[in-house]
Amino acid sequence: MNAVLPGAIDTPMLWDNPNVKAGLEKMEMTDVGKPGDIADVIVYLASDKASFVQGAAVRVDGGRLDRL
């Protein structure tokens, strides 16, 4: 089994977050991904090309966690 660990993604859920709305959590647009960024990883993991990938936790956050 594999897991996708998404970071900040440009969706209503991100922008409706109370911390983001109040300015308590700053979002630089360079740190915000697009839904397609997550979809691309899921498509890969579901494909035959990833048949030998097992137990992976794929962080898809543009490196934001490293900068926090």
VEXVOSE-483963 format. One record per atom (N, C-alpha, C, CB): residue in one letter; atom name; x, y, z. Coordinates in pm, 1 decimal. Glycine has a CB too. Example, Ala and Ser with C-alpha at 12.3 -4.5 7.8 and 13.67 -1.06 7.14 Angstrom:
// VEXVOSE-483963
a,N,1319.0,-569.0,780.0;
a,CA,1230.0,-450.0,780.0;
a,C,1320.0,-330.0,780.0;
a,CB,1130.8,-447.3,904.6;
s,N,1285.0,-225.0,708.0;
s,CA,1367.0,-106.0,714.0;
s,C,1290.0,3.0,787.0;
s,CB,1408.4,-59.8,572.5;
END
This chain:
// VEXVOSE-483963
m,N,84.0,-117.3,0.0;
m,CA,0.0,0.0,0.0;
m,C,89.1,124.5,0.0;
m,CB,-95.9,-0.7,121.9;
n,N,48.1,223.5,-75.2;
n,CA,120.3,350.6,-83.0;
n,C,31.1,462.5,-31.5;
n,CB,166.3,379.8,-228.4;
a,N,90.3,574.0,1.6;
a,CA,15.1,688.7,51.2;
a,C,63.2,816.0,-17.2;
a,CB,28.9,701.1,204.4;
v,N,-30.1,906.2,-42.3;
v,CA,2.4,1038.4,-95.3;
v,C,-20.1,1138.5,17.3;
v,CB,-84.7,1073.7,-222.5;
l,N,81.7,1219.1,45.1;
l,CA,76.7,1317.6,154.0;
l,C,74.8,1456.7,91.6;
l,CB,198.9,1301.3,252.5;
p,N,-45.2,1511.2,67.5;
p,CA,-53.4,1640.6,-0.5;
p,C,-20.3,1756.5,92.6;
p,CB,-192.0,1660.1,-59.0;
g,N,38.4,1858.0,34.9;
g,CA,62.6,1982.0,107.4;
g,C,-52.2,2078.9,81.9;
g,CB,197.8,2044.9,65.7;
a,N,-22.1,2207.3,81.7;
a,CA,-123.3,2310.6,56.8;
a,C,-160.7,2307.1,-91.2;
a,CB,-71.0,2453.1,98.2;
i,N,-288.5,2282.5,-116.3;
i,CA,-338.3,2271.5,-253.3;
i,C,-447.5,2375.9,-274.0;
i,CB,-392.2,2127.5,-282.7;
d,N,-444.0,2439.8,-389.7;
d,CA,-536.7,2547.8,-423.6;
d,C,-679.2,2494.6,-439.4;
d,CB,-491.8,2618.3,-552.8;
t,N,-746.6,2483.2,-325.6;
t,CA,-885.3,2437.9,-321.3;
t,C,-960.9,2525.3,-221.2;
t,CB,-894.5,2286.1,-282.4;
p,N,-1093.5,2524.7,-226.4;
p,CA,-1169.4,2600.7,-126.4;
p,C,-1136.1,2558.9,16.4;
p,CB,-1318.0,2584.0,-150.6;
m,N,-1104.7,2432.1,37.0;
m,CA,-1070.9,2384.4,171.6;
m,C,-950.9,2459.4,228.8;
m,CB,-1042.0,2233.8,169.0;
l,N,-851.8,2487.7,145.4;
l,CA,-734.6,2562.0,191.7;
l,C,-772.9,2705.3,227.1;
l,CB,-624.1,2561.2,84.3;
w,N,-840.6,2772.8,136.0;
w,CA,-869.5,2915.1,154.8;
w,C,-977.2,2939.8,259.4;
w,CB,-911.8,2976.6,23.9;
d,N,-1059.0,2837.5,291.4;
d,CA,-1160.2,2850.3,396.6;
d,C,-1105.8,2814.0,534.4;
d,CB,-1279.6,2762.6,364.5;
n,N,-980.8,2769.2,540.3;
n,CA,-919.8,2734.2,667.9;
n,C,-916.5,2858.1,757.2;
n,CB,-776.5,2676.5,647.3;
p,N,-968.6,2849.4,879.8;
p,CA,-972.5,2966.5,968.3;
p,C,-835.0,3029.7,992.8;
p,CB,-1033.2,2927.5,1100.7;
n,N,-730.2,2949.6,1002.4;
n,CA,-596.0,3004.5,1024.6;
n,C,-546.5,3083.0,904.7;
n,CB,-498.0,2893.0,1056.5;
v,N,-578.8,3034.7,785.7;
v,CA,-539.4,3105.7,663.4;
v,C,-620.7,3234.0,650.6;
v,CB,-559.2,3015.9,537.6;
k,N,-751.7,3223.5,673.6;
k,CA,-838.4,3342.1,664.0;
k,C,-797.0,3452.2,761.7;
k,CB,-983.7,3302.8,690.0;
a,N,-756.8,3412.4,881.6;
a,CA,-718.8,3509.8,984.4;
a,C,-575.8,3559.7,967.0;
a,CB,-734.8,3448.6,1122.4;
g,N,-502.7,3503.7,872.9;
g,CA,-364.8,3545.3,852.4;
g,C,-267.0,3482.7,949.8;
g,CB,-355.6,3692.6,862.2;
l,N,-314.0,3386.6,1029.1;
l,CA,-225.7,3319.6,1124.7;
l,C,-130.3,3224.2,1054.5;
l,CB,-307.6,3243.7,1228.8;
e,N,-173.6,3173.5,941.3;
e,CA,-88.2,3087.5,859.3;
e,C,-75.0,3154.1,723.2;
e,CB,-146.7,2941.1,846.5;
k,N,45.7,3193.8,690.8;
k,CA,72.3,3264.0,564.8;
k,C,91.5,3163.4,452.2;
k,CB,196.9,3355.0,577.6;
m,N,33.0,3193.7,339.0;
m,CA,45.2,3109.5,221.0;
m,C,109.2,3188.8,108.4;
m,CB,-92.2,3054.8,177.8;
e,N,230.8,3152.8,73.9;
e,CA,295.1,3208.3,-45.1;
e,C,245.0,3127.8,-163.8;
e,CB,452.8,3204.0,-34.6;
m,N,210.4,3192.8,-272.2;
m,CA,157.0,3120.4,-387.0;
m,C,257.2,3018.4,-441.2;
m,CB,118.0,3218.3,-496.9;
t,N,385.2,3039.6,-417.9;
t,CA,484.9,2940.8,-461.6;
t,C,477.3,2813.2,-377.7;
t,CB,626.4,3000.4,-453.2;
d,N,411.6,2819.8,-261.8;
d,CA,396.5,2703.3,-174.5;
d,C,263.9,2631.0,-194.6;
d,CB,409.2,2745.5,-30.3;
v,N,180.7,2681.9,-284.4;
v,CA,48.1,2624.1,-305.3;
v,C,46.8,2549.3,-438.5;
v,CB,-62.2,2734.5,-302.6;
g,N,14.2,2420.5,-429.2;
g,CA,7.9,2338.6,-549.0;
g,C,-130.1,2340.0,-611.5;
g,CB,48.1,2197.4,-517.5;
k,N,-140.5,2273.9,-723.4;
k,CA,-267.0,2261.2,-794.3;
k,C,-320.9,2118.9,-775.3;
k,CB,-249.4,2294.7,-945.7;
p,N,-452.0,2101.6,-781.6;
p,CA,-507.2,1967.6,-766.9;
p,C,-444.4,1867.0,-863.4;
p,CB,-656.6,1971.4,-787.9;
g,N,-408.3,1912.5,-982.8;
g,CA,-344.9,1823.3,-1079.5;
g,C,-212.3,1768.6,-1031.8;
g,CB,-325.0,1894.5,-1208.8;
d,N,-142.7,1841.9,-944.9;
d,CA,-15.7,1792.3,-890.7;
d,C,-38.3,1664.6,-809.7;
d,CB,51.7,1900.2,-802.6;
i,N,-146.6,1661.6,-734.7;
i,CA,-180.9,1543.6,-655.4;
i,C,-231.1,1432.7,-747.2;
i,CB,-287.6,1578.1,-548.3;
a,N,-317.0,1470.2,-841.5;
a,CA,-373.6,1371.7,-934.4;
a,C,-264.5,1299.8,-1012.4;
a,CB,-470.7,1439.4,-1031.4;
d,N,-161.6,1372.6,-1054.8;
d,CA,-52.9,1311.1,-1132.0;
d,C,16.7,1200.4,-1052.2;
d,CB,49.7,1418.0,-1173.8;
v,N,38.0,1224.1,-923.9;
v,CA,104.0,1123.0,-839.9;
v,C,12.0,1002.7,-821.2;
v,CB,143.3,1183.0,-701.8;
i,N,-116.2,1028.0,-800.1;
i,CA,-211.2,917.8,-782.8;
i,C,-219.7,834.3,-910.1;
i,CB,-350.7,971.7,-745.0;
v,N,-225.5,900.8,-1024.7;
v,CA,-230.4,827.5,-1151.8;
v,C,-106.5,740.3,-1167.0;
v,CB,-242.2,925.2,-1271.2;
y,N,9.5,795.0,-1134.1;
y,CA,132.7,716.6,-1143.0;
y,C,126.5,595.3,-1049.9;
y,CB,254.9,804.0,-1108.5;
l,N,90.2,617.7,-923.4;
l,CA,88.3,507.1,-827.4;
l,C,-14.2,400.4,-865.0;
l,CB,58.7,559.7,-687.6;
a,N,-120.1,439.9,-933.1;
a,CA,-222.9,343.8,-974.9;
a,C,-187.1,273.7,-1106.5;
a,CB,-357.2,414.6,-989.6;
s,N,-82.0,318.7,-1170.8;
s,CA,-45.9,263.1,-1301.7;
s,C,46.1,141.5,-1288.8;
s,CB,21.9,370.2,-1387.2;
d,N,58.9,71.0,-1399.4;
d,CA,151.4,-42.7,-1404.4;
d,C,296.6,1.5,-1387.7;
d,CB,135.3,-118.0,-1536.4;
k,N,325.2,127.7,-1418.3;
k,CA,462.2,177.9,-1404.4;
k,C,508.8,177.1,-1259.1;
k,CB,472.2,319.0,-1460.7;
a,N,415.3,177.6,-1166.3;
a,CA,449.6,177.8,-1024.3;
a,C,426.1,40.8,-960.9;
a,CB,368.4,284.1,-950.5;
s,N,422.2,-63.0,-1041.8;
s,CA,390.3,-196.6,-988.8;
s,C,491.6,-245.9,-885.4;
s,CB,382.5,-296.3,-1102.7;
f,N,611.9,-193.0,-887.2;
f,CA,715.8,-235.9,-792.8;
f,C,730.6,-137.5,-676.3;
f,CB,850.1,-251.1,-865.3;
v,N,647.8,-35.4,-671.7;
v,CA,650.5,62.6,-562.8;
v,C,557.5,11.1,-453.2;
v,CB,607.0,206.9,-612.5;
q,N,614.3,-17.2,-338.0;
q,CA,536.6,-71.3,-226.5;
q,C,571.6,2.4,-98.3;
q,CB,561.9,-222.7,-210.0;
g,N,472.4,43.2,-23.3;
g,CA,494.1,105.9,106.7;
g,C,551.9,245.9,99.7;
g,CB,583.8,21.0,187.7;
a,N,528.0,315.9,-10.3;
a,CA,582.9,450.9,-25.3;
a,C,486.0,554.5,31.2;
a,CB,612.9,481.3,-173.6;
a,N,541.2,653.8,96.1;
a,CA,465.6,771.1,139.4;
a,C,521.3,888.2,58.0;
a,CB,477.9,796.2,297.7;
v,N,445.8,931.7,-40.6;
v,CA,493.0,1033.6,-133.6;
v,C,441.1,1170.0,-89.1;
v,CB,447.7,1002.0,-278.9;
r,N,533.1,1252.6,-44.0;
r,CA,498.3,1388.6,-1.0;
r,C,493.4,1477.4,-125.2;
r,CB,601.8,1444.2,104.6;
v,N,377.3,1538.7,-148.4;
v,CA,357.2,1625.3,-264.8;
v,C,323.7,1764.0,-210.7;
v,CB,242.5,1570.5,-360.7;
d,N,429.1,1837.8,-173.8;
d,CA,407.9,1967.9,-110.1;
d,C,501.3,2075.8,-162.8;
d,CB,425.2,1955.2,38.7;
g,N,567.6,2048.6,-272.4;
g,CA,658.3,2147.8,-330.7;
g,C,774.7,2183.2,-239.9;
g,CB,582.4,2272.7,-364.4;
g,N,802.6,2100.6,-139.3;
g,CA,912.1,2127.1,-46.5;
g,C,874.6,2219.1,67.5;
g,CB,1026.6,2185.4,-120.0;
r,N,746.9,2253.3,81.6;
r,CA,703.5,2348.3,185.1;
r,C,737.1,2300.1,325.7;
r,CB,553.8,2372.7,174.3;
l,N,714.4,2172.2,352.5;
l,CA,741.1,2120.3,486.4;
l,C,886.9,2138.6,525.3;
l,CB,703.4,1973.2,494.6;
d,N,976.4,2125.8,429.7;
d,CA,1119.2,2145.7,457.8;
d,C,1150.5,2290.1,497.0;
d,CB,1202.4,2106.5,336.1;
r,N,1070.0,2382.9,448.5;
r,CA,1095.5,2525.3,475.1;
r,C,1025.8,2576.4,600.9;
r,CB,1051.2,2608.0,356.9;
l,N,936.4,2498.5,657.4;
l,CA,864.8,2543.7,777.9;
l,C,950.4,2533.5,900.8;
l,CB,738.4,2463.5,798.2;
END
